[in-house]
């Protein structure tokens, strides 16, 4: 076999690798990692029949890098590169903690079914809700607002902002009031698609039951921000666009209003009562305490929920109320009502985070496709990072599939371990339309030559797939003849005459 024939054979292989960008991604496996968190199903630190205090006291399996604060990150273990997800930032109430919130609103149990990424942090500050009472953990602007922004940005970076199909805030009690307070601030208003208020205030007030706080009414710590600020039972009216779902225990409010100003804003249809949700399984947690009545909550138990929907809202918005009968403020949500709430969330129109990201990139001149030189640059960056043994230097997606000789590997393993030099020979095959960059290269591994084929899939100027073939000897491949590869065959890098390009098949760009 001549050198030219070998080059043609290798080009054919590289072309096949380029075409492989159309293949269906392989099934993902347990052990995928995002933000340093190895995925687990069932999720880590998950309650069984009982929720022990030590388990609930754990602050999380992930770390927000700027502050070092822990939080819980749950996501589908079979998440694929480029897959669209719904991101939920779930905030606990005053006196609570992140892992209690994970079990009060157990969205983590539905992460695979509904393709959810859920971040559940814990507040840093404490304060007294009533005069003279012990301080309890609660969300405060000074201690937590910047942290929540950092956390959201961290998750966006890890998952890929353009992979966020929808972003929702979900907050229980004071966490709901905090969601209400931050949702239309500059950072969140162009990212959040919806707010789930878990007994965290209703747009169009649902008045708190008289015995909830006792004869003195709500404490100043929860109402000190002014008459228009979020407060128990009463949400301030958001100034930005979003879907909105309110849920409450029957006993914690005096009654559920039959109209919604938020539904009126989006010209929704007249309220419809849907089929009741009947749960025969109890929730995981409760905040029941001696001396507190039914408005606060009793032991977790099965139950029925009434569902009220305002249909056909403009712009794909969802507006709904869910009233959990014979329940108070703190009984954890049962499985079927949790499933129903998440089903409503994923049915709502999303895309604000993606749209604002694309708009910002376009304004910055970064919205263009990755052209030939851009793709060529990704090959160079890959080779440079491999020889330097620094996979972190490659602009790769949070979830990137890497194979070497058809076997799935972790980026940084395989040839990355001992690659020591890139020899001059390199033949690039570039397909701008598909975002594919392939190359045939001679690499030195611990001083010995290796024939190396590379295919990169590039999306949003980020590497999402890496496919490689490594041939170390003639025994591994009859086409092994590295000494013959000094420079690409001129016929293979000759520009195509535009007048001779077929008009039937689109030419690669």
C-alpha positions in Angstrom: 0.0 0.0 0.0 1.5 3.4 -1.1 1.8 6.4 1.1 -0.9 8.1 -1.0 -3.2 5.2 -0.6 -2.7 5.3 3.2 -3.5 8.9 3.3 -6.7 8.3 1.3 -7.6 5.5 3.6 -7.1 7.7 6.7 -9.1 10.6 5.1 -11.9 8.1 4.6 -11.8 7.1 8.2 -11.7 10.8 9.3 -14.7 11.5 7.0 -16.6 8.6 8.7 -15.8 10.1 12.1 -17.1 13.5 10.9 -20.3 11.9 9.8 -20.7 10.3 13.2 -21.8 13.6 14.5 -25.3 12.5 13.3 -25.3 9.4 15.5 -27.5 9.1 18.5 -25.6 9.7 21.7 -24.8 6.6 23.6 -26.9 5.8 26.7 -25.5 7.6 29.7 -24.4 5.7 32.8 -24.4 6.1 36.5 -21.4 8.2 37.6 -21.8 11.2 35.3 -20.3 14.3 37.0 -21.5 17.9 37.0 -19.9 20.5 39.2 -17.8 17.8 40.8 -21.0 15.9 41.9 -21.2 12.3 40.8 -24.8 11.5 39.9 -26.7 9.0 42.1 -30.2 7.4 41.8 -31.7 7.4 44.3 -30.3 10.8 45.2 -27.7 11.0 48.1 -28.8 11.7 51.7 -32.4 10.7 50.8 -34.8 10.0 53.6 -36.5 6.6 53.9 -39.5 6.0 56.1 -38.1 8.4 58.6 -35.9 11.5 58.2 -33.2 11.6 60.9 -31.9 14.9 62.2 -28.3 14.2 61.3 -29.2 13.3 57.7 -31.3 16.5 57.3 -28.5 18.6 58.8 -26.1 17.8 55.9 -25.6 21.0 53.8 -25.1 19.4 50.5 -23.0 17.5 47.9 -21.9 20.4 45.8 -19.8 23.6 46.5 -20.4 27.1 45.1 -16.8 28.0 44.3 -16.8 31.7 45.1 -18.0 31.4 48.6 -17.2 27.7 49.4 -20.8 27.3 50.6 -22.4 23.8 50.2 -25.6 23.1 48.4 -27.5 20.1 47.0 -27.3 19.5 43.3 -29.6 16.8 41.8 -29.8 16.0 38.1 -30.6 13.1 35.8 -27.9 10.4 35.8 -28.7 9.7 32.1 -28.3 13.4 31.1 -26.9 13.7 27.6 -24.6 16.3 26.1 -26.7 19.2 24.8 -30.0 17.9 26.4 -32.5 20.5 27.4 -33.4 20.6 31.2 -35.6 22.5 33.6 -33.6 24.1 36.3 -35.3 24.7 39.8 -33.7 26.8 42.5 -35.5 25.5 45.7 -35.4 27.7 48.8 -36.3 26.5 52.3 -38.3 28.5 54.9 -37.2 30.3 58.1 -35.8 27.9 60.7 -35.3 25.2 58.1 -32.4 23.9 56.0 -31.6 22.7 52.5 -32.1 19.0 52.9 -35.4 19.5 54.7 -36.6 21.5 51.7 -35.4 18.7 49.4 -37.8 16.4 51.2 -40.6 19.0 51.7 -40.8 19.5 47.9 -39.1 16.3 46.7 -38.5 17.3 43.1 -35.4 15.1 43.2 -37.6 12.0 43.0 -38.7 13.2 39.5 -35.4 14.4 38.0 -35.2 11.6 35.5 -38.9 11.7 34.5 -39.0 15.4 33.9 -35.3 16.1 33.1 -34.8 18.4 36.1 -31.7 20.0 37.6 -32.4 21.1 41.1 -30.2 23.3 43.3 -31.2 23.4 47.0 -29.0 25.8 49.1 -29.1 26.7 52.8 -29.3 30.3 54.1 -26.3 31.7 55.9 -27.8 34.2 58.3 -30.0 33.9 61.4 -32.6 36.1 63.1 -35.3 36.1 65.6 -38.8 35.8 64.1 -40.5 37.0 67.3 -39.1 39.3 70.0 -37.0 37.3 72.6 -37.2 34.1 70.6 -34.1 32.2 69.7 -32.5 33.1 66.4 -33.3 30.8 63.4 -31.8 30.4 60.0 -33.4 32.7 57.4 -32.7 34.3 54.0 -31.4 37.9 54.1 -30.3 40.2 51.3 -26.9 40.9 52.8 -25.9 37.3 53.5 -27.5 35.5 50.6 -28.5 37.5 47.5 -25.1 37.6 45.9 -24.5 34.0 46.8 -27.8 32.9 45.1 -26.7 34.8 42.0 -23.3 33.1 42.1 -25.0 29.7 42.5 -27.3 30.2 39.6 -24.4 31.4 37.4 -22.4 28.3 38.5 -25.1 25.9 37.5 -25.7 27.7 34.2 -22.0 27.4 33.4 -21.9 23.7 34.4 -25.0 22.7 32.5 -24.8 25.2 29.7 -27.1 28.2 29.7 -28.4 27.4 26.3 -29.4 24.0 27.7 -31.7 25.6 30.3 -35.2 25.1 28.7 -36.8 26.8 31.7 -35.7 28.2 35.1 -38.1 28.3 38.1 -37.8 29.5 41.6 -39.5 27.4 44.2 -39.7 28.5 47.8 -41.5 27.4 50.9 -42.7 30.0 53.5 -39.9 32.6 53.9 -38.1 30.9 51.0 -41.2 31.7 48.9 -41.2 35.3 50.1 -37.5 35.5 49.2 -38.3 34.1 45.7 -40.9 36.8 45.4 -38.4 39.5 46.5 -35.6 38.5 44.1 -37.5 37.2 41.1 -37.7 40.6 39.2 -34.3 42.0 40.3 -31.8 42.8 37.6 -30.0 39.5 37.8 -33.1 37.2 37.8 -35.7 39.0 35.7 -34.4 38.0 32.3 -33.7 34.4 33.5 -36.6 33.1 35.6 -39.6 31.7 33.7 -41.8 30.9 36.7 -42.3 31.0 40.5 -43.7 28.1 42.5 -44.9 29.6 45.9 -45.0 26.8 48.4 -47.1 28.6 51.1 -44.9 31.6 50.3 -47.5 34.2 49.5 -50.2 34.5 46.8 -50.5 37.1 44.1 -54.0 38.2 45.0 -53.7 37.6 48.8 -54.7 34.4 50.6 -55.0 35.6 54.2 -53.2 33.7 56.9 -55.4 31.9 59.4 -55.8 33.9 62.6 -54.2 31.3 64.9 -51.1 30.9 62.6 -49.0 33.5 64.5 -51.3 33.9 67.5 -53.1 37.1 68.6 -50.2 39.4 67.8 -50.2 38.5 64.1 -47.1 38.2 61.9 -43.9 39.1 63.5 -42.0 42.3 62.5 -39.1 40.2 61.2 -41.3 39.0 58.4 -43.0 42.3 57.6 -40.4 44.9 58.2 -39.7 45.6 54.5 -42.8 47.8 54.0 -46.5 47.4 53.0 -45.7 46.4 49.4 -43.0 43.8 50.3 -43.7 40.1 50.4 -45.3 39.0 53.7 -47.0 35.9 55.0 -50.0 35.1 52.7 -49.4 38.1 50.6 -47.1 38.3 47.6 -46.0 41.6 46.1 -47.1 41.8 42.5 -44.0 41.0 40.2 -43.0 43.6 37.7 -41.6 41.0 35.3 -43.2 38.3 33.2 -43.4 34.8 34.6 -45.7 31.8 35.2 -47.0 31.4 38.7 -48.3 28.5 40.8 -49.5 28.8 44.4 -49.9 25.9 46.8 -51.1 26.0 50.4 -52.5 23.9 53.2 -56.2 24.4 53.7 -55.8 25.2 57.4 -53.1 27.8 57.1 -55.3 30.3 55.1 -58.8 31.6 55.7 -59.8 30.7 52.2 -58.6 30.5 48.6 -59.7 33.4 46.4 -61.7 32.4 43.3 -59.9 34.9 41.0 -56.3 35.8 40.3 -54.9 39.2 39.2 -52.0 37.3 37.6 -54.4 35.3 35.5 -56.1 38.5 34.5 -52.7 40.0 33.4 -52.3 37.2 30.9 -55.9 37.0 29.8 -56.3 33.5 31.1 -59.6 31.7 30.9 -62.1 31.4 33.8 -60.8 29.3 36.7 -61.4 25.5 36.2 -61.3 23.0 38.9 -59.4 20.0 37.7 -59.6 16.4 39.1 -58.5 16.1 42.7 -55.2 14.6 43.4 -55.5 11.7 45.9 -52.3 10.6 47.6 -52.2 7.3 49.6 -48.6 7.9 50.5 -47.5 10.5 53.0 -44.7 13.1 52.5 -41.3 12.7 53.9 -41.2 15.5 56.5 -43.2 17.7 58.9 -42.6 20.7 61.1 -45.2 19.7 63.6 -44.3 21.0 67.1 -45.9 20.9 70.6 -48.2 23.9 71.1 -48.7 24.5 67.4 -52.1 23.8 65.9 -53.4 22.5 62.6 -52.6 25.8 60.8 -48.9 25.2 61.4 -49.1 21.5 60.6 -49.4 18.0 62.1 -47.7 14.7 61.3 -47.0 14.0 57.6 -49.9 11.9 56.2 -51.7 11.0 52.9 -54.3 13.4 51.6 -56.2 15.0 48.8 -55.4 18.2 46.9 -57.8 20.4 44.9 -56.4 21.8 41.7 -57.6 25.1 40.2 -56.2 26.1 36.8 -56.6 29.3 34.8 -56.4 28.0 31.2 -55.2 29.4 27.9 -53.0 32.1 29.2 -51.2 34.4 26.8 -47.6 33.7 25.9 -47.7 30.1 27.2 -47.9 31.1 30.8 -49.2 28.8 33.5 -51.3 30.2 36.4 -52.7 27.8 39.0 -53.6 27.2 42.6 -53.3 23.9 44.5 -55.0 23.6 47.9 -54.0 20.6 50.1 -57.0 19.7 52.1 -56.8 19.1 55.8 -53.2 20.2 55.8 -51.3 23.1 57.4 -48.0 24.9 56.7 -45.4 22.3 57.2 -46.5 18.8 56.2 -44.2 17.7 53.3 -45.8 17.3 49.9 -47.0 13.9 48.9 -45.7 12.2 45.8 -48.7 12.7 43.4 -49.1 16.3 44.3 -45.4 16.9 43.8 -45.6 15.1 40.4 -48.6 17.3 39.4 -46.8 20.5 40.3 -43.7 19.6 38.3 -45.9 18.6 35.4 -47.4 22.1 35.4 -43.9 23.6 35.6 -42.5 21.7 32.6 -45.7 22.5 30.6 -45.1 26.3 30.9 -43.3 28.2 28.2 -39.6 28.8 29.1 -36.5 30.0 27.4 -35.8 33.3 29.1 -32.2 32.3 30.2 -31.4 31.1 26.7 -32.9 34.1 24.9 -31.1 36.6 27.1 -27.8 34.7 26.7 -28.1 34.7 22.9 -29.1 38.4 22.9 -26.0 39.2 25.1 -23.7 37.2 22.8 -25.2 38.8 19.7 -24.7 42.3 21.2 -21.1 41.3 22.0 -20.5 40.1 18.5 -20.2 36.4 19.6 -23.4 35.1 18.0 -21.8 34.0 14.7 -21.3 30.4 13.8 -17.9 28.8 14.3 -16.3 29.2 10.9 -13.5 27.1 9.4 -10.7 29.0 11.2 -12.7 28.8 14.4 -13.0 25.0 14.0 -9.4 24.7 13.1 -8.6 26.6 16.3 -10.5 24.1 18.4 -8.3 21.3 17.0 -5.2 23.3 17.9 -6.5 23.9 21.4 -7.3 20.3 21.9 -3.8 19.1 20.8 -2.1 21.8 23.0 -4.2 20.9 26.0 -3.5 17.1 25.5 0.3 17.6 25.3 0.2 19.9 28.4 -2.0 17.3 30.2 -4.5 20.1 31.1 -8.0 19.0 30.0 -9.4 21.9 31.9 -7.9 24.2 29.4 -10.2 22.9 26.7 -13.5 24.9 26.4 -15.7 21.8 26.9 -19.3 21.5 27.9 -20.2 20.4 31.4 -21.3 17.1 29.9 -19.0 16.0 27.1 -18.7 12.4 25.7 -15.1 11.3 25.1 -14.2 8.1 23.4 -10.8 6.5 22.6 -10.9 3.5 20.2 -14.7 3.3 20.7 -14.4 3.1 24.5 -15.9 5.7 26.7 -13.3 7.5 28.8 -12.9 10.5 31.1 -11.4 13.5 29.3 -7.8 13.5 30.4 -7.4 9.8 30.3 -5.9 7.5 27.6 -3.4 9.2 25.2 -3.7 12.4 27.3 -1.6 10.7 30.1 1.6 10.5 28.1 1.2 12.6 25.0 4.5 14.5 24.8 4.7 16.2 21.4 2.8 17.0 18.2 4.7 16.3 15.0 4.4 18.6 12.0 2.1 16.4 10.0 -1.6 17.4 10.3 -4.6 17.1 8.0 -7.8 18.9 9.0 -11.3 18.1 7.8 -13.8 20.9 8.7 -17.6 21.0 8.4 -18.9 24.3 9.4 -22.6 23.4 8.8 -22.4 20.5 11.3 -19.9 22.1 13.7 -17.5 19.2 13.2 -13.7 19.5 13.2 -11.7 16.3 12.4 -8.0 15.9 12.1 -5.3 13.3 11.2 -2.2 14.0 13.3 1.1 12.3 14.4 1.5 12.5 18.1 4.4 11.4 20.2 3.6 9.3 23.3 6.5 9.1 25.7 8.8 9.7 22.6 7.2 7.1 20.3 5.1 8.1 17.3 1.3 7.5 17.4 -1.1 7.8 14.5 -4.0 9.9 15.9 -7.5 10.6 14.4 -9.6 13.2 16.2 -13.3 14.3 15.7 -14.7 17.2 17.7 -18.3 18.3 17.8 -18.5 22.1 18.5 -21.8 23.8 19.6 -22.0 27.3 20.9 -18.2 27.5 20.6 -17.9 24.7 23.2 -16.8 21.1 22.6 -19.6 18.7 23.3 -18.2 15.4 21.8 -14.7 14.1 21.4 -14.0 10.9 19.4 -10.5 9.6 18.9 -8.7 6.7 17.4 -5.1 5.8 18.4 -2.9 3.5 16.4 0.5 2.7 18.0 1.9 0.0 15.7 1.3 -1.9 12.5 -0.1 -4.7 14.6 -2.9 -2.4 15.7 -3.5 -1.1 12.2 -2.1 -2.1 8.8 -2.2 1.6 7.8 0.5 2.5 10.4 3.3 4.2 8.5 4.0 7.4 10.4 7.4 8.0 8.8 5.6 8.5 5.5 3.4 11.2 6.9 5.5 14.4 6.6 2.9 16.8 5.1 -0.7 16.4 3.7 -1.1 15.3 0.1 -1.6 18.4 -2.0 -4.7 16.9 -3.6 -6.4 16.6 -0.3 -6.0 20.3 0.7 -6.6 21.8 -2.7 -9.5 24.4 -2.6 -12.6 23.2 -4.5 -13.4 25.2 -7.7 -16.8 26.7 -7.0 -17.8 26.2 -10.6 -17.3 22.5 -10.3 -19.3 22.0 -7.1 -22.4 19.9 -7.5 -25.6 21.9 -7.2 -27.5 18.7 -6.2 -25.7 18.0 -3.0 -24.7 20.9 -0.6 -21.0 21.3 -0.4 -19.2 21.3 2.9 -18.5 24.9 4.0 
